[in-house]
Amino acid sequence: MQECIQEANQLLLALGLERDEENLRAFQAYLRGLRMSYVSVTVSCEEEETTPLKGAIVDAGVNFLILQTNVGNLLLIPFERIVWINQLENDENFMKDQELLDISLCLRRCITLHFSEVVSKSPFLLNLFYGIELWLFLESYVGCLVYVKQMDEQKEVEGILISTDKRKIEISMDGKKQGINFDKIQTIEIEQEALTNKLFECHFIRPH
């Protein structure tokens, strides 16, 4: 597993030199192969010192990494913010039976019989079969509580995600809307309670 981490970091260095589609897809493939690995991720920041982010790799999209934190939240990190990834010893009390990508037999049957309808309702399945970008992944979490860390701000911004497109996200805080461009975003964290109805178990996405 450590060799895979090293290869992923080598690809990460390559991305810094040439951020083309082939490199992005290769980096995504390596990260998806590390699912459920407990890691620390060093991210770029305008601050001189940054605290590595820790969590288990849940998945990786075309241009972002998904970690599950110790409290169960999903932490989304754009590839361009990642500086280095290190493997950590897994905590025995961490990620107990919380594999978000565990596909049940019932769900497999639903996918076989109703592929388009089932896959379109799950951001994880869309990413599995097609690969999606961060803005599109976030569409499934509109209406959820998120915490956004910006490159030039020390404090997180908390609010309800109300829209997302290729350029920016828009959140609502105390009735006030705020747009945040993706090129300013360091990380996005999705509150655990928002995830309950988003997991792609069969009874949540039962075809009509």
Rosetta silent file (secondary structure, phi, psi, omega in degrees, C-alpha in Angstrom):
SEQUENCE: MQECIQEANQLLLALGLERDEENLRAFQAYLRGLRMSYVSVTVSCEEEETTPLKGAIVDAGVNFLILQTNVGNLLLIPFERIVWINQLENDENFMKDQELLDISLCLRRCITLHFSEVVSKSPFLLNLFYGIELWLFLESYVGCLVYVKQMDEQKEVEGILISTDKRKIEISMDGKKQGINFDKIQTIEIEQEALTNKLFECHFIRPH
SCORE:     score description
SCORE:     0.000 S_00000001
   1 L     0.000  -36.895  179.698    0.000    0.000    0.000 S_00000001
   2 H   -63.571  -35.388  177.415    2.882    2.381    0.770 S_00000001
   3 H   -63.067  -37.739  178.384    4.202    1.843   -2.765 S_00000001
   4 H   -65.820  -39.309  176.763    0.804    2.915   -4.115 S_00000001
   5 H   -61.749  -43.208  179.840    0.939    6.079   -2.002 S_00000001
   6 H   -63.756  -41.125  178.267    4.393    6.842   -3.376 S_00000001
   7 H   -65.251  -38.627  177.340    3.207    6.325   -6.951 S_00000001
   8 H   -62.923  -41.036  178.995    0.224    8.590   -6.297 S_00000001
   9 H   -67.025  -33.630  175.999    2.565   11.284   -4.968 S_00000001
  10 H   -65.103  -40.771  175.913    4.760   10.938   -8.048 S_00000001
  11 H   -65.454  -35.950  178.664    1.685   11.511  -10.211 S_00000001
  12 H   -61.555  -40.579  176.728    0.793   14.445   -7.984 S_00000001
  13 H   -64.855  -38.183  178.120    4.171   15.997   -8.764 S_00000001
  14 H   -64.096  -36.336  178.409    3.540   15.393  -12.460 S_00000001
  15 H   -62.351  -33.501  179.048    0.227   17.223  -12.164 S_00000001
  16 H   -66.400  -26.812 -179.457    2.093   20.253  -10.888 S_00000001
  17 H   -89.424  -40.565 -177.100    4.123   20.296  -14.081 S_00000001
  18 L  -146.435  102.246 -176.037    1.430   19.388  -16.595 S_00000001
  19 L   -91.684   70.475  178.814   -2.217   19.309  -15.545 S_00000001
  20 L  -101.058  171.886 -174.617   -3.650   17.496  -18.551 S_00000001
  21 H   -63.204  -37.541 -178.958   -6.617   15.140  -18.720 S_00000001
  22 H   -63.561  -43.625  178.628   -4.445   12.021  -18.943 S_00000001
  23 H   -65.394  -41.106  179.344   -2.564   12.889  -15.749 S_00000001
  24 H   -61.172  -44.897 -179.023   -5.788   13.746  -13.931 S_00000001
  25 H   -67.252  -36.510  178.723   -7.405   10.432  -14.857 S_00000001
  26 H   -66.800  -41.521  178.680   -4.280    8.507  -13.876 S_00000001
  27 H   -64.518  -41.901  176.921   -4.166   10.262  -10.498 S_00000001
  28 H   -59.303  -44.178 -178.379   -7.856    9.539   -9.979 S_00000001
  29 H   -61.890  -41.975  178.552   -7.292    5.856  -10.763 S_00000001
  30 H   -63.844  -44.447 -178.876   -4.476    5.585   -8.211 S_00000001
  31 H   -65.784  -37.917  178.001   -6.521    7.279   -5.515 S_00000001
  32 H   -64.775  -28.709  176.697   -9.537    5.062   -6.178 S_00000001
  33 L   -73.480  -11.214 -179.683   -7.236    2.097   -5.658 S_00000001
  34 L  -102.773   13.425 -177.604   -6.460    3.446   -2.177 S_00000001
  35 L   -54.199  137.309 -178.533  -10.078    3.506   -0.983 S_00000001
  36 L    76.994    3.503  171.579  -10.431    2.962    2.770 S_00000001
  37 L   -75.389  138.457  178.783   -6.767    3.809    3.367 S_00000001
  38 E   -91.317  120.630 -171.167   -6.338    6.123    6.344 S_00000001
  39 E  -135.883  164.277  166.501   -4.199    9.050    5.230 S_00000001
  40 E  -115.429  138.541 -176.586   -3.093   12.574    5.998 S_00000001
  41 E  -120.378  119.991  174.842   -3.277   15.084    3.164 S_00000001
  42 E   -87.079  127.681 -177.388   -1.143   18.205    3.073 S_00000001
  43 E  -114.652  153.296  177.811   -2.924   20.992    1.205 S_00000001
  44 L   -74.393  147.081 -178.181   -1.643   24.227   -0.284 S_00000001
  45 L  -158.796  154.237  177.169   -2.485   27.404    1.562 S_00000001
  46 L   -75.544  -14.444  175.133   -1.438   31.030    1.666 S_00000001
  47 L   -74.805  154.216  179.526   -0.620   30.506    5.338 S_00000001
  48 L   -72.616  -34.294 -179.273    2.961   29.453    6.154 S_00000001
  49 L  -119.642  135.233  177.012    1.843   26.516    8.305 S_00000001
  50 L  -129.372  146.050  176.648   -0.992   24.130    7.565 S_00000001
  51 L   -91.009  123.502  179.189   -2.333   21.205    9.578 S_00000001
  52 L   -56.468  142.894  178.412   -2.555   18.015    7.479 S_00000001
  53 E   -90.115  134.789 -175.329   -6.112   16.804    6.942 S_00000001
  54 E  -117.045  145.105  177.203   -6.784   13.258    8.120 S_00000001
  55 E   170.426  178.617  177.090   -9.375   10.743    7.056 S_00000001
  56 E   -97.055  135.684  178.478  -10.122    7.591    5.085 S_00000001
  57 E   -70.025  117.160  178.134  -10.158    7.795    1.308 S_00000001
  58 E   -89.553  -43.082 -177.304  -13.759    7.149    0.231 S_00000001
  59 E  -171.555  175.984  174.753  -13.362    7.871   -3.471 S_00000001
  60 E  -142.204  131.269  176.056  -11.814   10.221   -5.996 S_00000001
  61 L   -88.518 -167.472 -179.407  -13.535   12.147   -8.749 S_00000001
  62 L   -64.305  -34.066 -175.944  -12.006   13.504  -11.931 S_00000001
  63 L  -138.604   23.654 -179.523  -10.518   16.503  -10.107 S_00000001
  64 E  -157.007  155.351  178.646  -11.079   15.979   -6.379 S_00000001
  65 E  -106.417  144.152  177.669  -10.476   13.613   -3.466 S_00000001
  66 E  -116.186  118.624  174.896  -13.158   12.471   -1.003 S_00000001
  67 E  -110.129  149.953  167.886  -12.156   11.728    2.584 S_00000001
  68 E  -106.003  124.324 -176.623  -14.359   10.575    5.430 S_00000001
  69 L   -81.950  173.404 -179.713  -13.355   12.286    8.673 S_00000001
  70 L   -61.540  -26.423 -179.625  -13.381   10.838   12.171 S_00000001
  71 L   -92.642    1.692  175.184  -16.786   12.415   12.822 S_00000001
  72 L    95.431   -1.822  178.070  -18.265   10.935    9.651 S_00000001
  73 L   -73.971  158.131  171.723  -18.327   14.058    7.471 S_00000001
  74 E   -96.131  128.696  179.431  -17.228   13.986    3.840 S_00000001
  75 E  -111.700  119.299 -177.430  -14.247   16.224    3.107 S_00000001
  76 E  -103.874  124.860 -176.579  -13.785   17.212   -0.553 S_00000001
  77 E  -124.959  115.646  176.089  -10.316   18.367   -1.623 S_00000001
  78 E   -59.158  141.598  179.315   -9.616   19.633   -5.162 S_00000001
  79 H   -53.636  -40.039 -175.192   -6.586   17.913   -6.692 S_00000001
  80 H   -67.011  -11.543  177.431   -4.923   21.255   -7.316 S_00000001
  81 H   -94.168  -12.851 -175.842   -4.869   21.909   -3.554 S_00000001
  82 E   -81.311  126.700  177.837   -3.141   18.625   -2.659 S_00000001
  83 E   -99.582  -42.107 -176.122    0.576   18.900   -1.961 S_00000001
  84 E  -159.349  151.225  177.872    1.342   15.469   -0.475 S_00000001
  85 E  -125.957  131.530  177.610   -0.381   12.323    0.792 S_00000001
  86 E  -124.478  140.008  176.367    0.908   10.128    3.617 S_00000001
  87 E   -82.347  140.382  179.679   -0.450    6.801    4.801 S_00000001
  88 L  -120.010  161.620  172.931   -1.299    6.542    8.516 S_00000001
  89 L   -68.365  136.469 -178.174   -1.986    3.685   10.879 S_00000001
  90 L   -76.367  136.711  176.802   -5.705    2.982   10.938 S_00000001
  91 L   -79.530  130.863 -177.965   -7.577    3.732   14.138 S_00000001
  92 L   -60.278  -26.819 -178.325   -9.499    0.658   15.352 S_00000001
  93 L   -93.467   10.367 -175.044  -12.496    2.848   16.159 S_00000001
  94 L  -109.177  137.223  175.263  -12.495    4.495   12.748 S_00000001
  95 L    62.963   35.926  176.481  -14.585    3.521    9.720 S_00000001
  96 L   -70.173  113.603  175.988  -16.376    0.607   11.383 S_00000001
  97 L    50.835   40.632 -179.298  -18.724   -0.832    8.761 S_00000001
  98 L  -120.724   31.577  179.274  -18.967    2.546    7.035 S_00000001
  99 L   -68.759  105.817 -176.047  -17.867    1.600    3.524 S_00000001
 100 L   -69.919  -17.533 -176.828  -19.834    4.067    1.425 S_00000001
 101 L  -104.242   17.785  178.084  -19.086    2.154   -1.762 S_00000001
 102 L   -77.270  113.638 -176.541  -20.346   -1.237   -0.567 S_00000001
 103 L   -98.370  119.602 -179.241  -22.863   -2.345   -3.183 S_00000001
 104 L   -75.996  165.250  177.496  -25.480   -4.805   -1.949 S_00000001
 105 H   -61.928  -36.600  178.949  -26.942   -7.618   -4.048 S_00000001
 106 H   -62.362  -43.313 -179.803  -30.228   -5.720   -4.153 S_00000001
 107 H   -68.032  -37.648  177.121  -28.502   -2.663   -5.558 S_00000001
 108 H   -59.104  -40.837  179.141  -26.600   -4.744   -8.100 S_00000001
 109 H   -65.270  -42.424  179.149  -29.919   -6.090   -9.350 S_00000001
 110 H   -61.413  -40.663  179.756  -31.375   -2.576   -9.551 S_00000001
 111 H   -64.123  -41.132 -178.779  -28.362   -1.415  -11.581 S_00000001
 112 H   -64.457  -43.391 -174.457  -28.709   -4.346  -13.965 S_00000001
 113 H   -86.232  -28.739 -175.281  -32.425   -3.839  -14.566 S_00000001
 114 L  -137.786   57.607 -170.636  -32.645   -0.024  -14.342 S_00000001
 115 H   -54.646  -57.441 -173.856  -29.120    1.217  -15.012 S_00000001
 116 H   -60.731  -45.131 -176.740  -29.783    4.805  -16.125 S_00000001
 117 H   -66.705  -41.919 -177.233  -32.409    5.583  -13.477 S_00000001
 118 H   -71.720  -48.706 -176.141  -30.417    4.107  -10.594 S_00000001
 119 H   -64.201  -37.530 -177.605  -26.992    5.488  -11.511 S_00000001
 120 H   -65.109  -18.381 -178.027  -28.318    8.995  -12.188 S_00000001
 121 L   -93.408   -0.928 -178.608  -29.553    9.226   -8.571 S_00000001
 122 L  -127.307  119.949  177.352  -26.175    8.526   -6.936 S_00000001
 123 H   -63.154  -31.301 -179.871  -23.120   10.802   -7.219 S_00000001
 124 H   -70.940  -40.791  178.336  -20.904    7.862   -6.229 S_00000001
 125 H   -70.064  -37.943  175.652  -22.297    5.585   -8.926 S_00000001
 126 H   -58.913  -42.875  180.000  -22.068    8.356  -11.516 S_00000001
 127 H   -68.363  -38.247 -179.857  -18.430    8.789  -10.582 S_00000001
 128 H   -60.813  -44.865 -174.586  -17.812    5.035  -10.614 S_00000001
 129 H   -88.519  -30.815 -173.175  -19.133    4.555  -14.141 S_00000001
 130 L  -122.437  -26.535 -173.000  -18.346    7.893  -15.777 S_00000001
 131 L    78.891  120.869 -178.368  -16.073    9.988  -13.555 S_00000001
 132 L  -129.624  157.426  178.048  -17.422   13.384  -12.503 S_00000001
 133 L   -86.100  167.118 -174.829  -15.995   16.749  -11.525 S_00000001
 134 H   -58.302  -45.289 -175.955  -16.417   18.388   -8.137 S_00000001
 135 H   -60.678  -37.387 -179.262  -19.137   20.835   -9.185 S_00000001
 136 H   -74.261  -38.069  175.846  -21.302   18.012  -10.546 S_00000001
 137 H   -58.182  -40.322 -177.019  -20.751   15.820   -7.474 S_00000001
 138 H   -68.487  -20.304  179.878  -21.978   18.701   -5.302 S_00000001
 139 H   -57.537  -32.180 -179.169  -25.284   18.918   -7.182 S_00000001
 140 H   -72.812  -11.034 -177.011  -26.488   15.902   -5.204 S_00000001
 141 H  -114.488   15.524  172.776  -25.900   17.805   -1.947 S_00000001
 142 L   -60.627  131.790 -176.081  -27.791   21.001   -2.723 S_00000001
 143 L    97.604   -4.531 -178.492  -29.807   21.796    0.391 S_00000001
 144 L   -98.843  156.418  177.125  -27.185   20.300    2.708 S_00000001
 145 E   -77.938  128.572  179.961  -25.073   22.029    5.350 S_00000001
 146 E  -131.269  157.283  175.294  -21.483   22.549    4.197 S_00000001
 147 E  -121.510  122.756 -174.682  -18.317   24.103    5.581 S_00000001
 148 E  -114.621  123.458  174.988  -16.109   25.860    3.036 S_00000001
 149 E  -101.035  123.381 -179.264  -12.461   26.718    3.657 S_00000001
 150 E   -99.944  153.936 -176.241  -11.142   29.402    1.325 S_00000001
 151 L   -61.194  -35.937 -173.060   -7.522   29.908    0.329 S_00000001
 152 L  -105.298   14.542 -179.499   -7.364   33.496    1.575 S_00000001
 153 L  -126.418  141.745  179.454   -9.492   33.134    4.720 S_00000001
 154 L   -82.056  -31.313 -177.330   -8.562   31.696    8.121 S_00000001
 155 L   -98.214  149.337  173.344  -12.119   30.805    9.160 S_00000001
 156 L   -74.436  150.633  172.971  -14.473   28.359    7.507 S_00000001
 157 E  -101.855  128.085 -178.442  -17.682   29.631    5.967 S_00000001
 158 E  -111.090  136.906  178.512  -20.745   27.654    7.046 S_00000001
 159 E  -178.831  178.315  177.686  -24.015   27.581    5.168 S_00000001
 160 E   -90.618  126.349  177.419  -26.584   25.680    3.134 S_00000001
 161 E   -70.002  120.717 -177.181  -25.465   24.769   -0.363 S_00000001
 162 E  -113.297  -17.410  176.259  -28.058   26.232   -2.726 S_00000001
 163 E  -165.732  160.030  177.608  -26.406   25.923   -6.145 S_00000001
 164 E  -152.128  141.328  172.958  -23.291   24.792   -7.971 S_00000001
 165 L  -144.583 -174.004 -174.560  -21.914   25.203  -11.472 S_00000001
 166 L   -64.297  -21.409 -175.113  -18.547   24.844  -13.207 S_00000001
 167 L   -99.282  -36.102 -171.922  -17.331   28.207  -11.902 S_00000001
 168 E  -157.071  169.040  168.127  -18.624   28.526   -8.350 S_00000001
 169 E  -113.749  160.811  176.171  -20.868   27.342   -5.553 S_00000001
 170 E  -130.023  128.951  178.593  -23.477   29.449   -3.789 S_00000001
 171 E  -122.874  160.226  179.948  -24.355   29.027   -0.128 S_00000001
 172 E  -117.674  127.578  179.653  -26.899   30.685    2.140 S_00000001
 173 E  -126.863  115.506  179.309  -25.972   31.938    5.610 S_00000001
 174 L    52.934   39.454  178.402  -28.668   33.450    7.844 S_00000001
 175 L    82.626   -2.866  179.296  -30.725   34.263    4.765 S_00000001
 176 E  -104.710  131.867 -178.983  -27.784   35.896    2.977 S_00000001
 177 E   -90.130  144.505  177.514  -26.405   34.339   -0.200 S_00000001
 178 E  -141.071  128.684  176.140  -22.703   34.131   -0.927 S_00000001
 179 E   -96.295  138.706  179.668  -20.969   32.907   -4.057 S_00000001
 180 E  -130.745  119.090  179.770  -17.525   31.297   -3.796 S_00000001
 181 E   -70.106  145.091 -179.944  -15.431   30.582   -6.879 S_00000001
 182 H   -62.261  -30.321 -179.874  -13.794   27.167   -7.081 S_00000001
 183 H   -72.148   -4.972  176.332  -10.403   28.759   -7.654 S_00000001
 184 H  -105.300   -7.006 -173.116  -10.709   30.237   -4.141 S_00000001
 185 E   -90.607  130.404  174.732  -11.802   27.017   -2.416 S_00000001
 186 E   -92.263  -50.527  177.483   -9.358   24.930   -0.414 S_00000001
 187 E  -147.253  157.923  172.630  -11.793   22.315    0.950 S_00000001
 188 E  -130.256  127.478  179.600  -15.523   21.643    1.241 S_00000001
 189 E  -115.129  130.354 -179.407  -16.890   19.573    4.115 S_00000001
 190 E  -102.218  127.215 -177.419  -20.392   18.069    4.033 S_00000001
 191 L   -60.404  139.315 -176.095  -22.139   17.615    7.374 S_00000001
 192 H   -54.208  -43.582 -177.460  -22.680   13.978    8.386 S_00000001
 193 H   -60.468  -25.922 -179.404  -26.442   14.333    8.853 S_00000001
 194 H   -73.861  -14.802 -173.327  -26.724   15.413    5.230 S_00000001
 195 H   -86.858  -20.821 -171.548  -25.300   12.114    4.056 S_00000001
 196 H   -53.314  -46.846 -176.521  -27.922    9.754    5.462 S_00000001
 197 H   -89.691    8.298 -178.889  -30.347   10.092    2.563 S_00000001
 198 H  -106.834  -10.610  179.000  -27.601   10.262   -0.045 S_00000001
 199 L   -68.987  140.646 -171.738  -26.107    6.801    0.374 S_00000001
 200 L   -90.366   58.971  170.126  -27.021    4.644   -2.571 S_00000001
 201 L   -79.766  155.624 -171.279  -28.791    1.790   -0.776 S_00000001
 202 H   -60.236  -38.366 -175.074  -31.503    0.097   -2.822 S_00000001
 203 H   -72.862  -14.432  177.619  -34.459    1.347   -0.802 S_00000001
 204 H   -85.083  -25.388 -173.240  -33.373    4.963   -1.346 S_00000001
 205 L  -124.228   32.957 -178.687  -33.198    4.657   -5.145 S_00000001
 206 L   -62.854  123.436 -179.586  -35.921    2.136   -5.863 S_00000001
 207 L   -62.627  151.385  178.376  -37.074    2.605   -9.488 S_00000001
 208 L   -75.424    0.000    0.000  -40.699    3.583  -10.081 S_00000001
